[in-house]
Amino acid sequence: MLLFRHGAPGQEGPGIVDRNGKLRDLTDRVADITSETIGAGIVAQISGLDPAELPLLPEGTRIGPCVGKVGKFVCVGLNYLDHAAEAGMPTPAEPILFMKATTSIVGPNDDVIMPRGAEKLDWEVELGIVIGSVARDIEEDAAEACIAGYCVVNDVSERSFQLERGGQWLKGKSADSFGPIGPYMVARAAVADPHNLDLWLEVDGHRYQNGNTSNMIFKVPFLVSYISRFMTLMPGDIIATGTPAGVGMGQRPPVYLKDGAQMRLCVSGLGEQAQTVRTRGTAT
């Protein structure tokens, strides 16, 4: 089951993809795909629907963030061995956690806006976990039941803000538009193995990242359990699970995003994103 949200920013409604890949409108069946409806069991509620009976959406409909009213956007740093190596940092003994502001969340194809003073804008394709039920200090074997589904995340990062301005990483992670999610929230049952998904990212047609989630240091159930020890995870919360090697900072010499750069990224089975980088004055 592939769920998505469509419409103008701040006015999105729910949708579902039919077996032929057509986008259908769910507005008459559920209010939206948000932390509230996910917590109420939206996946189970609509599992018996025949999407072919729902209205088709017009061509060119904007696809919004796949989850609305996200409460927390938790990220895992250096969770791939090859990425830790390219960053010149030791392999973590425990997951490195940081947050992105939820105001960074945008649709999968919306522009990425360079904030004032940005010098080292970077990319990170990641597998995102969407929490489906309250997870508070849970054991690892109970973690899967707390997951509603998965999505693609681009953890856009401004490296000079992140690493050269003091303090926590969130400075370089939280600008408006730095959190594209979607296009789909793919129900947990539709993802046979979250630890065997190809993920890649291209900038202006050049493929920089080409990895597989099998190379994650800390796996999905462990991450959900581990994070739940330090904070209560709620329905609709997003966990970005880390990125493979190939980020701009890791190139020799480093390569950073400029105005007009075009990103394409994908996690197999979860859909594809495409963003154009804009300075604030040129954003559409």
N, C-alpha and C positions, 0 to 999 in steps of 0.2 A: 504494500500500500504506500503510494507516494502522495503525500499531502503538501499543499503549498498555500500561499496567501497572495492575493492579487488586488490591484487597484492603486490609487494614488497614495503617496506617503501619508501615513496616519489615518487612512481610510480603507485599509485592506480588508478583504473578506476571504473566506475559506474556499479552497478548491481541491480537486482530486484529479489524478491522471488515470485515464481509462486504459484498457489493455492494448489499445492501438497508439498510445502515446498522446492522445488528445487531452487538452485541458478542459475540465468541467467545473462548473460553478456549484459549490456546496451551500451557498448562502441560505437557501430555503430549508436546509436540513440541520445546520449547526450555526451557532452565533459567530464563531471565529476559531482560529487555532492559536490559543494563548495559554499562559500558565494556568488560567482558571479552567478552561475546557480540557486541557491535558490532564489536570488533576481529577477531573470528573470522569475520566476514562473515555475520551473522544474516540480513540482507536477502536475500542470494543464496540462503542455505540454505532459506528458507521461500517463495521466490518461486513455486515450483510447487504449493504447497498450495491446496486448495480450501477456503476458510474455511467454506463451508456444511456441511462434514463435521465441523466441530469443535463442541464443546458450547456452547450458549448460556449466557451469564451471566445471573443473576437481575436483575430490575429493582431499581434502587437500589444496585447494586454501586458502591462507592467507586472512583473513578479516581485513581490515584496519579501521581507525577511520571513523565513518559514515558521517562526514562532513569534508571537506578540506578547507584550508585557513580561519580558524576561526579567526575573528578579536578580539573578547573579550570572556573571559571565566569568567563569573560572578557567584559567589556562595553566598548562603544564609546560615547563621549560626544559629544554635539552633532553627530550624523551626519546630521541633516536641516537644510537651510537655514532653514526656518521656525522650528524649535525653537531654533536658535542665536540667531536674531533675537529671539524672545520672551524668551530668557534674558538678553538684553543682552550677549552675548558674541560676539567676532569669529569668523568662519568659520574653522575650523581648517585649517592648511596640511597637517597630517598627522593621522591618527586619534588621538584622545585615548583612552587605554586605562586601565581600572581593573578591579578584581576585585570579585566578590561572594563571600563565604564560601559554600562548598558546604552548610554547615549551614542556609543560608537557604532551601534548596530544599524545596518542598512540592507537593502535587497542585494541579491547576488549579482545583478548587472548594473547597479547604480554606480555613478562616478565615485572615485576615491579622491578626496580633496586634500591637497597639501596644506598643512597648517602654517601659519606665519612662522618664519624662521627655520622651516624644514630644510635639511641639507642631505640627509641620508635615509631616504624613504625606501623601505624594504618590503618583501613579500614572504609569506609562509602559508603553504597549503596544509590543511589539517583535517583530520577526522573529528567531527563534533559529536558529543553525546548529548541527547536531550533527556533530562530526568523526567520520569513519569509519575513518581510517587515520593512521599516524604522519606528521606534517607538520613537517619541520625545515628551515627556510630554503629554502622551495620557491619556484619562479617562479610568477607569476600564472597562466600557462597550464596549470600542473599542479594548481591549487588545487581545481577542481571534482571531480577524481577522489578527493580526500581527504575529501569530504563524504558522510556517510551519509544525511542528511536534514535536515528543518527542523521547527520547532515554534514555538508561541506562548510568549512570555515576558512576564510583568508584572514590570518592574524597579521594584518598590516602593521608595520612597526617603523617608527622614526628612531634610527639607531643613535643619533647624537642626543636626542632627548632621553633615550633609554639608558645609555651607558656613560654619557659625558656630563650629565647635569645633576648628578648626586641623587640619593634617595632610591626609591623602588622603581622597578621596571615599568609600572603602570604609566609613568610620564610619557613613555614612548609608544604606548599601546592604546591609548584611550581617546584620541582625537575623533571628532565627528567623522564618520564614514570608514573608520579603521576596523570595523567588524562586519564585513559581508557574511551573511549566513543563508544557506539554501543552495539551490532553489527549492529543494524538497526536504521535508522531514519524512524519512523512510522508516516505517514501523519496524520495530526490533525483529519481529518474526520474519520479515522480508530480507534480512541481512544474515545469511547463513553463517558467516564467520567474520566478525569485525577485525580479526587479526590476519586477514589475507585479502586486503583491498589495495589495489594499485592507486597511487596518488601522484599527480604531476602538476606542474605549473610552467607556463610559457610567458615570456615578455617579448612583445613585438615579434612573435613567431619563433623565438629561440627557446628551446626547452631547457630550463635551468634545474628544475626539480623532477626527479623520476624515481619514486620509492615505493615501498610497500609497508603496510601497517604491521607485517610480521616482524619488522625490525624495531618496533617500539621496545624500549627498555622495560617500562611498567605497562602492563596490559589493562584492558578496560575494566574488568571486575575489581582488580586491585586498586585502580585509580578511584573508582566510585567509593569503595570501602574506605580507602585512605583519606580522601577529602572529607568524607562524612564524619571522621573523627574530630575534625577541626572546625567544621561548620555544618549546620543542617542544610542538606540539599532539598530543594522544593521543586514541585512540578513546574516544568518550563525552564528551569535553570539549564544553562549550556556549559559543558566542559569541553574545551579545546585541548586535544590530547598530545600536541607537539607536532613538530615538522621534521621531515627528512633533510638530508644535505641538499645544498644547491641554492641557499638564500644569497641575496646580493652581497651581504657582508662577507660571505665566505669565498667569493670569487677573488682571483689574483690577477690584476688588482680588483678591488671591490667595484661592484656595479650597483647603482642606485636608480630608482625610478625618477623620471623627469616628467614635466608637463607634456601630456599627449601620449605617454606610454600606455600600451594596451596589454592587460593581463588576461590570460585564460588559464583556468585551473579546474581540476576534476578529481573526485574520488570515485572509483569504479562502483557503479550501481546507485550512486547517490546524486548524480547530476553534475552539471558543469556551470561554472561562473565565468563572466567576462566583464572586466571593469576598465574604464579609461581614467587615467590620472589627470587631474585638473588642478591648476592653481585656483584659489578662491574666486578670483575675478573672471575665470573662464568656465566655471562649472555650469552645466546645463540643468 
